[in-house]
Each structure stands twice: as structure tokens, then as C-alpha cells.
Amino acid sequence: MIVTIKNKTISASIATKGAELLTLSKDEKNYIWEVDTLYWNKTSPVLFPIVGRLKNDSYTYNNKVYTLSRHGFARDNTFSIVHQKEDEVVFSFTHNEETLKRYPFQFELQIGYLVTDIGLKVNYKVYNSNPFDLPFSIGAHPAFALPYPIEEYDLQFNIEENLESHVLENDVFSGKTKTIPSEKGNISLHYELFKEDALVFKNIKSSEVTLLHQKKTVLKMNYKEFPYLGIWTKENAPFLCIEPWYGHADTINTNGNLITKAGIQLIKPNSKFECSFVIELY
């Protein structure tokens, strides 16, 4: 099932499967890429209860080993609708018999979408109904359309800083970093940047990034509530993913303990976690 929300100029369509954003349009221009399975079969998956890959696709909790595939299972499950208006919708997904086999925690994940005068606000809420801490990660993975050659695009961060990307090897962090060439917070895009997988910034100071085409603003993302940011595409793919995260992939020397995993978040019993980001369209 697909749900559409809209106002006078902006509309968004979201699938109940994965609560995945399928389109985001302003004046009938869609900013989300249209799936071509030659490159990728997703548009904007939600990453939960982990972000990235676990070493050996497994973790330990209370001395028991669990298997969990990259980015978790939320994106593959059907959400229910708990609230809907013309310009807003909130989806919900809760633990079930199958999730408990891979992730032994009771939770509710709510994902809200609200179209505004400037674009789209995306809100995440995670509720812990366990009598103990809930360890989790969550992240966004929207793919924005690049209808022109990637070399015509730039990313402009709102703070000038040394952009150090943490290097992935076989989907986990090697412990190495590399400096991403930039000029006054501006990265000139090209596919070679992503030869070793995504760019991952763990200590970024910027809170906003702008996608530019030939120096003209296409969109902005404000991710000020998120501690980590990923940027990703594939060779010759006509999209760019801008990914705010609470959490990230394992490091190569991890001990596998989910509670002490780098980047993991903890929610106290009978409490909730909430964060949001905004996509501004031009």
C-alpha cells in the first residue's frame, strides 16, 4: 500500500512496507530517484535496529549469539498507519515473534512524515517497553535523483572543517581514515570518491549539507540532531544518498557485544528516543 501526503506545492508518497519514502516532489518535480535494479532496489530505506553491517553479521547479548543482516529488518516489514492527515502520516512497527528471534527486545518504532512549506520533515520515535535498557541504532538512507552527470554536482557543508571519512573494508570499519578533498566546505562530486564504499563522517561538526547542480541549490538536508553522516552512491548510478545516522557499522576489532558496540544508543526502561531531520527543496 502507498500513502500520499501533500500541500499546495509539495507531495510525498510512502510505502507501508518499510515506511519507505518513494517520491518527494515540488511543483511535480520528483527529487527521489526512480528505482533501477541495475544499480539498487531501494529509494529510502529506514535502518533499524542497526545501521551498517555487524562483523560476521552477528552480535552477542547476555552471552547469546544472534544473527542480524546489514541495516536490520525494519525496511523489510510492513508498518501500520497510526495517524494520517492530508499533509502528514505516522507509521508504526512493533516487535513480533520473528523479530524477537534476531533481536530479543520489545519495541515500537514510529516514523512520521510531514510536508511543510519548504519540504519534508521526517521524525523517528523508538519506544522501550522492556524492564531493561534497549540497545539500538537508527538511520535514514534517502537516494536523491541525479539527472545530470555526477561531476556537475557539489556538496556544500555549512561549516568549514577537515572532512575525515572512516574507511570501510568488507562493510566494517578498518580503523583507517582518509581526508576528503574540499574547499571551504565544498566537495566536488565524482564516482571515484565512492570507490571504497560510502563516505562516513563520525565527528562532523556541520549540521546541514546542500546539494548543488552547477552551483545552483537543488536541496538541503538539516541533520543537526544526528551524530553521524553517510554519503553514498554506486559507479554510474544516477543518485546520491545523504544519510543521517544514530549508529554505524562495526569496527574490525569489535568484541561483538551489542551493549558496548560503537555507536549504539540505549533507551532506559519505559522511555522513548526521538529525532528528526528536514529535507528542504528548491
Secondary structure, DSSP 8 states (H G I E B T S, - for coil): -EEEEE-SSEEEEEESBTT-EEEEEETTEE-B---BTTTBS-SS-EEBS-SS--GGGEEEETTEEEE--TTBSGGGSB-EEEEEETTEEEEEEE--HHHHHHS---EEEEEEEEE-SSEEEEEEEEEE-SSS-EEE-EEE--EEE--S-GGGEEEEESS----EEEEEETTEEEEEEEE---BTTEEE--GGGGTTS-EEESS----EEEEEETTEEEEEEE-TT-SEEEEE--TT-SEEEEEEEE----BTT---BSTT-TT-EEE-TT-EEEEEEEEEE-
